[in-house]
Every structure is written in C-alpha cells, then in structure tokens.
Amino acid sequence: SLPPLPCWTTMAPTKSFAPTMAPGIQSPSMEACLRELECLLEQRPEPQLAAHAFEDRGHRLRRWLRSEGFDAAKAHARLHENAAWWNEIGMDSFPEEDELDETGPLFVCGEDSWGRPTLVARPCAHLSGDKAHAMRAVKRCAFTVQRCLEQMPKHWEEQKVVVIYDCLGFKLQNLDLVFLRELVYILNVHFPDRLACVVVINSHWTMQPLWSAIKVFLDREVVDKVVVASADIRVTFAGLVPEDHPYLRYVLAVNGKGNQDTRLPPRTSCRRHVASEDHTQSEWSTDDEIPSELPGGWSRQSTSTSQTSQDQSEPTRQVSHRCSL
C-alpha cells in the first residue's frame, strides 16, 4: 500500500521538475524505436485528430513511446486506442465554451517558470451527483486539459503541466469517486507524459479521505510527483512558478500575506502554439486586449471564446451549436 500523504513536505522544484531537454531524439534506442513505430504507422496509419496540429508529430510519437517503455507495438496500439476514444466522445466537436473557467474544478491559470501553462484544480468546485453529472464534468475537465496543452511552448521536450491542487473549502460532499476514478483514468491513459508535478496547497488532516480515495487510482510514478506545500507556500513555489503567478498571488492574498484582491484570477487561455510544417517553430494567436481591472503584472490573459484574431494558419475546431457533453 502507498504511504499516507505527509502533512507538510518541502521540495526543491527547480531540481526535481525543471525541463532540461531540447526537443528531439534523445538516444539511439529512442531513434530505433521511433523508426519501428513509423513503419507500423505506414502499415496502419492513425486517424487524424485536430489536436495533432498543436503538437509536433515527432514529439507526440516520442511521448507515446516513453509512456509504453519504448515498445513500438504497444505505442502503436495506444495511438489507435486514443484516437478511437477521442472520436467516441467527440472531443474535436466540443464548443469552446465547454472549457472550464475559474468557477469550475479545473482551469488554466498562468504559466510556470519555463513558460508552460499551469492548471489549477479546486475540488471544492465540484459537487457529487449522479453518474451522468460526473461524466459531464470529466469530459469538460479532459477538454480543459487539451486546451491547456494547445498553449504549450515547443522549445522543451518535457512539454508537461504543473498542477496546483488547492484543497481550500473541500468538504465531503465534494468527494465524488466516479468523477475521480474516470478523470484519473482518462488523464493517465489518454494524456501520457504530460504531468510535471502536482503541488497540493491548503491541505489539512481532513484531506486524508480525499487522498486515500485518489491514490488508489494512481500509478506509483504519479504518486511520486505529488508534493505538499510547506507552511510558507512561497518557499515551495520558488523557482517553480514566477512570483507574479496569478494563483500564487491569489492564495497569498487569501492567506493574508498579500494586499491584492481576493477574487479568483480568471482563466488564462490565449496563446495556442501550432506546430509548423518544419516542426521547429510555432505560430501564435494574437492576444486579446488585457482588461484594465486585472491586477498589475498580469499578462496574456483572455478567454477562449474571445479569440477573434487568430492566425489564418491555425486550425479551427468544428464547433457545434449546442453543448456536446
């Protein structure tokens, strides 16, 4: 059995979770596996998904190979399974308003110290209900993750996400085992090699039931990436996110260690990096005007539904006229 979650653990994020590699083949064994996978894809090509436009093909194949222990046959099978799941739930047809914002249990907020978008999870924003309710929430969370990944910069091989898991306000009515089980399964199976770390903040002893429920669904590798903030969260986040990270500023304000407004920071969703034909550059959508009421130091803030000046080469989603979840 997995060890209980410690009350407080100090970490050195810049040493443990910093990206270190430029994009590309990192070893002869990876190169050989990649050639084998390419041969398999020539024999049985994978279905094309809209998400492929936002990630260099070579990086995507290397990511799936790493997730399958450099087994080309398994990675090939997983690519097809992922495409089947993607099309089954209609991910490419989700309307952009289905991306969760700061009022939901998961939303994109700010960037880490290496320019990668960060996700904020707030379990207090999800109330337990029936299975249909849980599955709708799971699909919207998956879509939100994908929207986050569409903003991922391409200059790191480790195109991974830092997740800030805020336990503030969590109660037992927020504990939804169906939601947890399905979401963890989807993130693990269909978004491999995407997690940098999960930093738990505002944790206390009453969170033990939530951790006990979650960790049974997690691989050991994922459990090792879960860390709990020290008493001074600025110590934990030093080097992991910039000092002006929107959610860090919000948490410090809520805890009485800042003088900012204590309203939740809005969702960040503005820069969508499109993999170019030569797989070495990325194209960026035009930023929307930054609202004047946002706190100073905020940058590149907009919502997904307000993007009107995207580059013509950026692929567009087939947006349905009703919620597809």
C-alpha positions in Angstrom: 0.0 0.0 0.0 1.1 3.6 -0.6 2.3 5.7 2.3 -0.1 8.3 3.7 0.3 11.8 2.4 2.6 13.8 4.8 1.2 16.9 6.4 4.0 19.2 5.1 6.8 18.4 2.7 9.3 20.9 1.4 10.6 20.3 -2.1 13.1 21.8 -4.5 11.0 22.1 -7.6 13.7 23.6 -9.8 15.8 20.5 -9.3 13.0 17.9 -9.5 10.7 19.2 -12.1 12.6 21.7 -14.3 12.6 20.8 -18.1 16.1 20.1 -19.3 15.9 18.8 -22.8 15.5 20.5 -26.1 13.0 18.8 -28.5 14.4 15.9 -30.4 15.6 12.3 -30.3 17.5 11.8 -27.1 19.2 8.4 -27.6 20.0 5.8 -30.2 17.4 3.4 -28.6 14.7 6.1 -29.0 15.7 6.6 -32.6 15.4 2.8 -33.3 12.0 2.6 -31.6 10.8 5.7 -33.5 11.8 4.1 -36.8 9.9 0.9 -35.8 6.8 2.9 -34.8 7.0 4.9 -38.1 7.0 1.6 -40.0 3.9 0.4 -38.1 2.1 3.7 -38.8 2.9 3.3 -42.5 1.2 -0.1 -42.5 -1.7 1.1 -40.4 -1.9 5.0 -40.1 -3.5 6.5 -37.1 -6.7 8.7 -37.6 -6.0 12.4 -37.8 -7.2 14.5 -34.9 -7.4 18.3 -34.5 -5.1 18.0 -31.5 -2.3 16.8 -33.8 -2.0 20.4 -35.2 -0.9 21.6 -31.8 1.9 19.2 -31.2 4.9 18.3 -33.3 4.4 14.8 -34.7 7.8 13.6 -33.7 7.3 14.8 -30.1 3.9 13.2 -30.0 5.4 9.8 -31.1 8.3 10.1 -28.7 5.8 10.9 -25.8 3.8 7.7 -26.5 6.9 5.6 -26.8 8.1 6.8 -23.4 4.7 6.0 -21.9 5.0 2.5 -23.2 8.5 1.8 -22.2 9.9 2.2 -25.7 7.7 -0.6 -27.0 6.8 0.5 -30.6 4.0 -2.1 -30.9 2.3 -1.0 -27.7 2.7 2.6 -28.6 1.1 2.0 -32.0 -1.8 0.2 -30.4 -2.2 3.0 -27.8 -2.2 5.7 -30.6 -5.2 4.0 -32.2 -7.0 3.4 -28.9 -6.5 7.1 -28.1 -7.9 8.2 -31.5 -10.9 5.9 -31.0 -11.7 7.4 -27.6 -11.1 10.9 -28.9 -13.7 10.4 -31.7 -16.1 8.5 -29.4 -16.5 11.4 -27.0 -16.4 13.9 -29.9 -13.5 16.0 -28.5 -13.0 17.8 -31.8 -16.6 19.0 -31.7 -16.7 20.4 -28.2 -17.8 24.0 -28.2 -15.1 26.3 -26.8 -17.4 27.4 -24.0 -17.1 23.9 -22.6 -13.6 24.8 -21.4 -13.8 25.2 -17.6 -13.1 28.6 -16.1 -12.2 29.7 -12.6 -15.6 28.7 -11.3 -15.0 25.0 -12.2 -12.9 22.3 -10.6 -10.1 22.7 -13.1 -8.9 25.7 -15.2 -5.8 27.1 -16.9 -4.2 29.8 -14.9 -0.8 31.5 -15.6 2.5 29.9 -16.5 5.3 28.1 -14.7 8.9 29.4 -14.7 9.6 27.9 -18.1 6.6 29.4 -19.9 4.4 26.3 -19.8 0.7 26.9 -18.9 -0.3 25.7 -15.4 -3.5 24.1 -14.3 -5.4 24.9 -11.0 -7.6 22.2 -9.5 -10.2 23.2 -7.0 -12.1 20.1 -5.7 -14.5 22.4 -3.7 -16.0 23.5 -7.1 -17.3 20.0 -7.9 -20.3 18.6 -6.0 -21.1 14.9 -6.0 -24.1 13.9 -8.1 -25.3 11.0 -10.3 -23.0 9.3 -12.8 -24.2 11.4 -15.7 -23.3 14.5 -13.8 -19.9 13.1 -13.0 -19.2 12.1 -16.6 -20.1 15.5 -17.9 -17.7 17.0 -15.5 -15.0 14.5 -16.5 -15.3 15.3 -20.2 -15.1 19.0 -19.6 -12.0 18.5 -17.5 -10.4 16.5 -20.3 -11.3 19.2 -22.8 -9.8 21.8 -20.4 -6.6 19.8 -20.2 -6.4 19.7 -24.0 -7.0 23.4 -24.3 -4.1 23.9 -21.8 -1.8 21.7 -23.9 -2.7 23.7 -27.0 -0.9 26.6 -25.3 2.3 24.5 -24.6 5.5 26.1 -25.9 7.6 23.9 -28.2 11.1 24.6 -27.0 11.1 21.9 -24.4 11.0 18.1 -24.9 9.3 18.0 -21.5 6.0 19.6 -22.5 4.4 18.9 -19.2 2.0 20.7 -16.9 2.4 21.8 -13.3 -0.9 21.3 -11.4 -1.8 23.4 -8.4 -4.2 21.4 -6.3 -6.0 23.8 -3.9 -7.8 22.0 -1.0 -9.3 25.2 0.4 -13.1 24.7 1.0 -13.1 21.0 0.4 -15.9 19.1 2.1 -17.2 15.5 1.9 -19.9 16.5 -0.5 -17.2 17.3 -2.9 -15.9 13.7 -2.8 -17.1 12.1 -6.0 -15.5 8.7 -6.5 -17.0 8.2 -10.0 -15.6 11.6 -11.1 -12.2 10.9 -9.5 -11.8 7.4 -11.0 -12.9 8.3 -14.5 -10.8 11.5 -14.6 -7.7 9.9 -13.3 -8.1 7.1 -15.8 -8.5 9.4 -18.8 -5.6 11.6 -17.8 -3.3 8.7 -17.3 -4.3 6.7 -20.4 -5.0 9.5 -22.9 -2.6 12.2 -21.8 0.6 10.3 -21.2 3.9 12.0 -20.2 2.1 15.3 -19.6 2.3 15.7 -15.9 5.3 17.6 -14.4 4.0 17.6 -10.8 1.0 18.2 -8.6 1.5 20.8 -5.8 -1.1 20.4 -3.0 -1.8 23.6 -1.1 -4.1 24.5 1.8 -4.0 20.8 2.9 -5.0 19.7 6.4 -5.8 16.4 8.2 -9.4 16.3 6.9 -8.0 15.9 3.4 -6.8 12.3 4.2 -10.1 10.8 2.9 -9.7 12.6 -0.4 -6.0 11.5 -0.7 -6.9 7.9 0.2 -9.6 7.9 -2.5 -7.4 9.4 -5.1 -4.1 7.5 -4.6 -5.7 4.0 -5.3 -6.2 5.2 -8.9 -2.7 6.5 -9.4 0.4 4.8 -10.7 3.4 4.9 -8.3 5.2 7.3 -10.8 2.3 9.7 -10.5 2.2 9.5 -6.7 5.9 10.4 -6.6 5.0 13.6 -8.4 2.5 14.7 -5.7 4.1 17.1 -3.2 2.5 19.1 -0.4 3.4 22.8 0.0 5.4 23.8 3.0 3.9 26.1 5.6 5.1 29.1 3.5 4.0 28.3 0.0 6.4 30.8 -1.4 9.2 28.5 -0.4 7.6 25.6 -2.3 6.8 27.6 -5.4 10.1 29.4 -5.6 11.6 28.6 -9.0 8.5 26.6 -10.0 6.3 29.5 -10.9 7.1 33.2 -11.1 6.4 35.4 -8.1 3.6 37.2 -10.0 1.8 33.9 -10.9 -1.9 34.8 -10.7 -2.9 32.0 -8.5 0.1 32.3 -6.1 -0.9 36.0 -5.7 -4.5 35.0 -5.0 -3.5 32.4 -2.4 -1.2 34.7 -0.6 -4.0 37.3 -0.6 -6.5 34.8 0.8 -4.0 33.8 3.5 -3.4 37.4 4.5 0.1 37.6 3.1 -0.6 40.0 0.3 -2.6 43.1 -0.4 -4.3 42.0 -3.7 -8.0 41.5 -4.3 -9.1 38.0 -3.1 -11.2 37.3 -6.2 -10.3 34.2 -8.1 -8.0 35.0 -11.0 -9.7 34.4 -14.4 -8.9 31.6 -16.7 -5.8 32.0 -18.9 -6.4 30.9 -22.5 -4.8 33.0 -25.2 -1.7 31.6 -26.8 -2.2 28.5 -28.9 1.1 27.1 -30.2 0.6 25.5 -33.6 3.2 23.1 -34.8 4.7 24.3 -38.1 5.5 22.3 -41.1 9.2 22.0 -40.2 8.4 21.1 -36.6 10.9 23.7 -35.3 8.7 26.8 -34.9 5.3 27.6 -33.6 2.7 30.1 -34.6 0.8 32.2 -32.0 -2.6 33.6 -32.0 -3.0 37.3 -31.4 -3.5 38.3 -27.8 -6.8 39.9 -26.9 -6.8 43.2 -25.1 -6.0 42.9 -21.4 -8.8 44.1 -19.3 -7.7 47.1 -17.2 -9.2 45.8 -14.0 -6.8 42.8 -13.8 -4.1 43.1 -11.1 -0.8 44.6 -12.2 1.7 42.2 -13.6 -0.9 40.1 -15.3 -0.1 39.3 -18.9 -1.6 37.4 -21.9 -5.0 37.0 -20.2 -8.1 36.3 -22.3 -10.8 33.7 -22.5 -11.1 31.1 -25.2 -14.4 32.5 -26.5 -13.0 35.9 -27.2 -10.3 34.9 -29.6 -11.2 36.7 -32.9 -7.8 37.5 -34.5 -6.2 34.1 -34.8 -3.6 33.4 -37.4 -5.1 32.1 -40.6 -2.9 29.0 -40.5 -4.3 28.0 -37.1 -6.6 25.0 -37.4 -10.2 25.6 -36.3 -12.4 23.4 -34.3 -15.7 22.1 -35.7 -17.8 23.9 -33.1 -21.3 22.6 -32.5 -24.2 24.8 -31.8 -25.0 23.1 -28.5 -23.1 21.6 -25.7 -21.8 18.3 -26.8 -21.2 16.8 -23.3 
